[in-house]
Amino acid sequence: MAVFAALVGVATGIGWLLAGALGAAVAGASVLLASMGLYRYADRYLLHLAGAYPVARDAAPDLHRLVERLARQTGAPGRVPRLYWLPGTAPNALASGGALAHAAIALTPDLPAILDRDELAGILARELAYLAYGDSRSGEIAAALAGGLMQIGLWSGQSRVPGPWEEQARYVAVRQSARRQGPGAALRLALAWIAAWVVRAASSAERVHAADAAGAQMLDDPLPLARALAKLTAANSTRPQLQVNPGLANQFVVAPYIEETLRPLFSMPPSSSARLQRLTRRALQPCANPS
């Protein structure tokens, strides 16, 4: 809520500078209404920004059955999140929704192909634990807001608004866009700074570690999740054909590839190596302390 209040205050101040009292009222009211809508529909907007589309049950029956089996272990029978595919070939996954009954898990089609069944179960268990036990609401609201700001920055200077698939492709040209001169480049830079601040304000390294630990506990073995995280980290270390919206980066299981110009802004703890170390120590703990 503090983030929304700050944004309303900034918008009101800018409106006052540009058009006096009327401009302040219009700008403040517009941002307030947009914030209320975002708070209510952040999970849906997050999926839209990611370009997600539903996974038909007959297209991936084993995947649906695996999610249903894992969802029963959360203690909320009958509450199974919806499944979505993500565009692109860089294997990754994200979760949205504050409760399992209204939640969704989105993953790239290549994810089940590069992971074995235990590793895939580890990733899905981690996302289910994040939805069921973690404080996912604040993170997804921040990601939806930051992603929207980044999309506005990409739209600036364009003759028309791109569709969700086109907006994914535009991130390939982020570096070239950032080098352009003029008001459009300044606006994009300012929005990127604001988006990064919003995401940082809602990020928590301990929340990520807690979701990893809860997912590992669901399987009674942290090693499949650790192996999966290592594979996904390596697969996302090089530039993919389609790059994700940087404002959504913190919602993915592992950090997706981000352009070098924006990487310092959107690279946030914990690192993949820190997560792997914790999971490995968790796996070795019974051996180190048999009692």
C-alpha positions as CSV (number, residue, x, y, z in Angstrom):
1,M,0.0,0.0,0.0
2,A,2.9,2.4,0.7
3,V,4.0,1.9,-2.9
4,F,0.6,2.8,-4.2
5,A,0.5,5.9,-2.0
6,A,3.9,7.0,-3.2
7,L,2.8,6.6,-6.8
8,V,-0.4,8.6,-6.3
9,G,1.7,11.3,-4.6
10,V,4.2,11.5,-7.5
11,A,1.4,11.6,-10.1
12,T,-0.4,14.3,-8.2
13,G,2.8,16.4,-8.0
14,I,3.6,16.0,-11.7
15,G,0.0,16.9,-12.6
16,W,0.3,20.0,-10.4
17,L,3.4,21.1,-12.2
18,L,2.0,20.5,-15.6
19,A,-1.6,21.7,-15.3
20,G,-2.1,23.2,-11.8
21,A,-4.9,22.0,-9.4
22,L,-7.0,20.4,-12.2
23,G,-4.0,18.4,-13.5
24,A,-3.1,17.3,-10.0
25,A,-6.7,16.1,-9.4
26,V,-6.9,14.2,-12.7
27,A,-3.5,12.6,-12.4
28,G,-4.0,11.6,-8.8
29,A,-7.5,10.2,-9.4
30,S,-6.3,8.3,-12.5
31,V,-3.4,6.6,-10.7
32,L,-5.6,5.8,-7.7
33,L,-8.2,4.1,-9.8
34,A,-5.5,2.2,-11.8
35,S,-4.0,1.1,-8.5
36,M,-7.3,-0.2,-7.2
37,G,-7.9,-2.2,-10.4
38,L,-4.3,-3.6,-10.2
39,Y,-4.8,-4.7,-6.6
40,R,-7.9,-6.6,-7.6
41,Y,-6.7,-8.1,-10.8
42,A,-2.9,-8.3,-10.4
43,D,-2.8,-12.1,-11.0
44,R,-4.6,-11.9,-14.3
45,Y,-2.6,-8.9,-15.5
46,L,0.6,-10.7,-14.6
47,L,-0.3,-13.6,-16.8
48,H,-1.3,-11.2,-19.6
49,L,2.1,-9.4,-19.4
50,A,3.9,-12.8,-19.5
51,G,1.9,-13.8,-22.6
52,A,0.6,-16.9,-20.9
53,Y,-2.1,-19.1,-22.5
54,P,-4.1,-22.1,-21.0
55,V,-2.8,-25.7,-21.1
56,A,-5.5,-28.0,-22.4
57,R,-5.9,-31.1,-20.3
58,D,-5.8,-33.4,-23.3
59,A,-2.6,-31.8,-24.5
60,A,-0.7,-32.5,-21.3
61,P,-2.6,-35.0,-19.1
62,D,0.4,-36.2,-17.2
63,L,1.3,-32.6,-16.2
64,H,-2.2,-32.0,-15.0
65,R,-2.3,-35.2,-12.9
66,L,1.1,-34.3,-11.4
67,V,-0.1,-30.9,-10.3
68,E,-3.3,-32.4,-8.9
69,R,-1.3,-35.0,-6.9
70,L,1.0,-32.3,-5.5
71,A,-1.9,-30.0,-4.7
72,R,-3.4,-32.6,-2.4
73,Q,-0.2,-32.6,-0.4
74,T,-0.7,-28.9,0.5
75,G,-3.7,-29.8,2.7
76,A,-6.2,-28.0,0.4
77,P,-7.9,-30.9,-1.6
78,G,-9.9,-29.8,-4.6
79,R,-8.0,-26.5,-4.9
80,V,-5.8,-27.0,-8.0
81,P,-4.2,-24.1,-9.7
82,R,-4.8,-23.5,-13.5
83,L,-2.0,-24.4,-15.8
84,Y,-0.7,-22.0,-18.5
85,W,2.1,-22.2,-21.1
86,L,4.6,-19.4,-21.5
87,P,6.0,-18.3,-24.8
88,G,9.7,-18.7,-25.6
89,T,12.2,-21.4,-25.4
90,A,14.1,-20.5,-22.2
91,P,12.7,-23.0,-19.7
92,N,11.2,-21.3,-16.7
93,A,8.0,-21.1,-14.6
94,L,6.0,-18.6,-12.5
95,A,3.0,-18.7,-10.2
96,S,0.3,-16.1,-9.6
97,G,-2.7,-15.8,-7.4
98,G,-3.1,-15.5,-3.7
99,A,-5.0,-18.7,-3.0
100,L,-4.8,-22.1,-4.7
101,A,-8.5,-22.0,-5.8
102,H,-7.8,-18.9,-7.9
103,A,-4.1,-19.5,-8.6
104,A,-2.2,-20.3,-11.8
105,I,1.1,-21.9,-12.6
106,A,2.7,-21.0,-16.0
107,L,5.6,-22.8,-17.5
108,T,7.4,-22.9,-20.8
109,P,6.7,-26.0,-23.0
110,D,10.4,-26.9,-22.9
111,L,10.4,-27.2,-19.1
112,P,9.0,-30.7,-18.9
113,A,11.4,-31.8,-21.7
114,I,14.7,-30.8,-20.0
115,L,13.7,-32.0,-16.5
116,D,13.1,-35.6,-15.3
117,R,9.9,-36.4,-13.5
118,D,11.4,-35.8,-10.0
119,E,12.9,-32.5,-11.0
120,L,9.7,-31.3,-12.6
121,A,7.8,-32.3,-9.4
122,G,10.3,-30.3,-7.4
123,I,9.7,-27.2,-9.4
124,L,5.9,-27.6,-9.3
125,A,6.0,-28.4,-5.6
126,R,8.0,-25.3,-5.0
127,E,5.5,-23.1,-6.9
128,L,2.5,-24.7,-5.0
129,A,4.3,-24.1,-1.7
130,Y,4.8,-20.5,-2.7
131,L,1.1,-20.1,-3.4
132,A,-0.2,-22.1,-0.5
133,Y,2.2,-20.9,2.3
134,G,4.0,-17.9,1.1
135,D,3.1,-14.2,0.9
136,S,2.7,-14.2,-2.8
137,R,0.2,-11.3,-3.1
138,S,2.6,-8.4,-2.5
139,G,5.1,-9.8,-4.9
140,E,2.7,-10.3,-7.8
141,I,1.1,-6.9,-7.3
142,A,4.6,-5.3,-7.4
143,A,5.5,-7.4,-10.5
144,A,2.3,-6.5,-12.3
145,L,2.9,-2.8,-11.6
146,A,6.5,-2.9,-12.6
147,G,5.7,-4.9,-15.7
148,G,3.1,-2.4,-16.7
149,L,5.5,0.5,-16.2
150,M,8.1,-1.3,-18.4
151,Q,5.5,-1.9,-21.1
152,I,4.6,1.7,-21.1
153,G,8.3,2.5,-21.6
154,L,8.4,0.2,-24.6
155,W,5.3,1.7,-26.1
156,S,6.7,5.2,-25.9
157,G,7.5,6.5,-29.3
158,Q,5.6,3.6,-31.1
159,S,2.9,4.4,-33.6
160,R,0.6,1.7,-32.2
161,V,0.2,-0.5,-29.1
162,P,1.7,-4.0,-29.7
163,G,-0.1,-7.2,-28.9
164,P,1.1,-9.5,-26.0
165,W,3.2,-11.6,-28.3
166,E,4.8,-8.6,-30.0
167,E,5.6,-6.9,-26.7
168,Q,7.7,-10.0,-25.8
169,A,9.7,-9.7,-29.0
170,R,10.3,-6.0,-28.4
171,Y,12.5,-6.7,-25.4
172,V,15.2,-8.0,-27.8
173,A,15.7,-4.4,-28.8
174,V,15.9,-2.9,-25.3
175,R,19.5,-1.9,-25.6
176,Q,19.0,-0.1,-28.9
177,S,16.0,1.7,-27.5
178,A,17.8,2.8,-24.4
179,R,20.5,4.5,-26.6
180,R,18.0,6.6,-28.5
181,Q,18.1,10.3,-27.7
182,G,15.1,12.5,-26.8
183,P,12.2,12.4,-24.4
184,G,11.2,8.8,-25.2
185,A,14.6,7.5,-24.0
186,A,14.4,9.6,-20.8
187,L,10.9,8.3,-20.1
188,R,11.9,4.7,-20.6
189,L,14.9,5.2,-18.2
190,A,12.7,6.8,-15.6
191,L,10.1,4.1,-15.8
192,A,12.8,1.4,-15.5
193,W,14.1,3.0,-12.3
194,I,10.6,3.2,-10.8
195,A,9.8,-0.3,-11.8
196,A,13.0,-1.7,-10.3
197,W,12.3,0.3,-7.0
198,V,8.7,-1.2,-6.9
199,V,10.0,-4.7,-7.3
200,R,12.8,-4.2,-4.7
201,A,10.4,-2.9,-2.2
202,A,8.3,-6.1,-2.4
203,S,11.2,-8.6,-2.7
204,S,12.5,-10.8,0.1
205,A,15.3,-13.2,-0.2
206,E,14.1,-15.2,2.8
207,R,10.7,-15.6,1.2
208,V,12.4,-17.2,-1.8
209,H,14.4,-19.5,0.5
210,A,11.2,-20.4,2.4
211,A,9.4,-21.4,-0.8
212,D,12.3,-23.6,-1.8
213,A,12.4,-25.2,1.6
214,A,8.6,-25.8,1.6
215,G,8.7,-27.3,-1.8
216,A,11.6,-29.6,-0.9
217,Q,9.7,-30.7,2.2
218,M,6.7,-31.7,0.1
219,L,8.8,-34.2,-1.7
220,D,10.9,-35.2,1.4
221,D,14.0,-34.6,-0.8
222,P,15.6,-31.2,-1.7
223,L,17.9,-32.7,-4.3
224,P,15.4,-32.9,-7.3
225,L,14.6,-29.2,-6.8
226,A,18.3,-28.3,-6.5
227,R,19.1,-30.2,-9.8
228,A,16.2,-28.5,-11.5
229,L,17.3,-25.0,-10.3
230,A,20.8,-25.7,-11.6
231,K,19.5,-26.7,-15.0
232,L,17.2,-23.8,-15.3
233,T,19.8,-21.3,-14.2
234,A,22.2,-22.6,-16.9
235,A,19.5,-22.5,-19.6
236,N,18.6,-18.9,-18.8
237,S,22.2,-17.6,-18.8
238,T,22.2,-16.8,-22.5
239,R,20.0,-14.6,-24.6
240,P,16.8,-16.3,-25.7
241,Q,14.8,-15.5,-28.9
242,L,12.1,-13.9,-26.8
243,Q,12.9,-12.0,-23.7
244,V,10.6,-11.6,-20.8
245,N,9.4,-8.3,-19.4
246,P,12.1,-7.3,-16.8
247,G,9.5,-6.1,-14.4
248,L,8.3,-9.8,-14.0
249,A,11.7,-11.2,-13.5
250,N,11.3,-11.6,-9.7
251,Q,8.2,-13.9,-10.2
252,F,10.0,-16.6,-12.1
253,V,11.5,-19.7,-10.5
254,V,14.9,-18.6,-11.6
255,A,16.0,-15.2,-12.9
256,P,15.4,-15.0,-16.7
257,Y,17.9,-13.5,-19.1
258,I,17.9,-9.6,-18.8
259,E,19.6,-7.2,-21.1
260,E,22.9,-5.9,-19.7
261,T,21.6,-2.3,-19.6
262,L,18.8,-3.3,-17.2
263,R,20.4,-6.2,-15.4
264,P,21.9,-4.1,-12.6
265,L,18.4,-2.7,-11.8
266,F,16.5,-6.0,-11.8
267,S,19.0,-8.5,-10.5
268,M,17.9,-9.2,-6.9
269,P,18.9,-11.6,-4.2
270,P,19.0,-14.4,-3.5
271,S,21.4,-15.7,-6.1
272,S,21.0,-19.2,-7.6
273,S,24.2,-20.3,-5.9
274,A,22.9,-19.3,-2.5
275,R,19.6,-21.2,-3.1
276,L,21.5,-24.3,-4.2
277,Q,23.8,-24.1,-1.2
278,R,20.8,-24.0,1.2
279,L,19.1,-26.9,-0.5
280,T,22.3,-29.0,-0.5
281,R,22.9,-28.3,3.2
282,R,19.3,-29.3,3.8
283,A,19.9,-32.6,2.0
284,L,23.1,-33.3,3.9
285,Q,21.7,-32.3,7.3
286,P,20.5,-35.8,8.3
287,C,24.0,-37.2,7.6
288,A,25.7,-34.4,9.6
289,N,23.3,-34.8,12.6
290,P,21.9,-38.4,12.7
291,S,20.2,-37.7,16.0
